Amino acid sequence: MKYYFAVFQKYAQFSGRARRSEYWYFFLFILIVSFILGLADVTMGTLTNTGTGMLGGLYSLVALIPSLAVGVRRMHDVGKSGWFLLIPFYNLILACTAGEDGTNQYGLDPKEIDHVPYMQ
């Protein structure tokens, strides 16, 4: 859960690099929270005519920029530009690929630096 909060702390930080664990744990918690909010929308009857829920829709808006930012940082970790997020299947392959060892053009290796200082 620390990665979930770390990504929200870096709300709109598109520079730097993100480890695979940071990206995928954030993705996992986004799915869990979205599922819970979807159940809450169904239970409370707050679904709109299009089938989207009020709570889920608001959460999607809140999580949009951090999701894009962590995705761009993940692309940077494998040595690619953030624009590779726009290529549907290739970005999934890159998100699963191990990051480059050492410093690359996008910054220091996140495995070498402590990027979650509040969790110590």
ChimeraX attribute file (.defattr): number of C-alpha atoms within 10 A of each C-alpha:
attribute: neighborCount
match mode: 1-to-1
recipient: residues
	/A:1	10
	/A:2	12
	/A:3	20
	/A:4	18
	/A:5	14
	/A:6	19
	/A:7	21
	/A:8	18
	/A:9	12
	/A:10	14
	/A:11	18
	/A:12	15
	/A:13	17
	/A:14	19
	/A:15	15
	/A:16	20
	/A:17	29
	/A:18	26
	/A:19	23
	/A:20	20
	/A:21	12
	/A:22	20
	/A:23	21
	/A:24	18
	/A:25	15
	/A:26	23
	/A:27	16
	/A:28	13
	/A:29	15
	/A:30	17
	/A:31	12
	/A:32	12
	/A:33	13
	/A:34	17
	/A:35	13
	/A:36	14
	/A:37	19
	/A:38	20
	/A:39	15
	/A:40	17
	/A:41	19
	/A:42	15
	/A:43	10
	/A:44	12
	/A:45	11
	/A:46	16
	/A:47	18
	/A:48	11
	/A:49	7
	/A:50	6
	/A:51	9
	/A:52	14
	/A:53	21
	/A:54	19
	/A:55	18
	/A:56	21
	/A:57	17
	/A:58	11
	/A:59	15
	/A:60	14
	/A:61	10
	/A:62	13
	/A:63	15
	/A:64	12
	/A:65	17
	/A:66	22
	/A:67	20
	/A:68	17
	/A:69	23
	/A:70	30
	/A:71	24
	/A:72	25
	/A:73	25
	/A:74	32
	/A:75	28
	/A:76	27
	/A:77	32
	/A:78	22
	/A:79	18
	/A:80	17
	/A:81	14
	/A:82	20
	/A:83	12
	/A:84	17
	/A:85	19
	/A:86	9
	/A:87	9
	/A:88	9
	/A:89	11
	/A:90	11
	/A:91	19
	/A:92	13
	/A:93	9
	/A:94	20
	/A:95	22
	/A:96	14
	/A:97	14
	/A:98	12
	/A:99	22
	/A:100	15
	/A:101	13
	/A:102	12
	/A:103	14
	/A:104	16
	/A:105	10
	/A:106	17
	/A:107	15
	/A:108	16
	/A:109	19
	/A:110	20
	/A:111	13
	/A:112	10
	/A:113	9
	/A:114	11
	/A:115	14
	/A:116	13
	/A:117	8
	/A:118	8
	/A:119	9
	/A:120	5
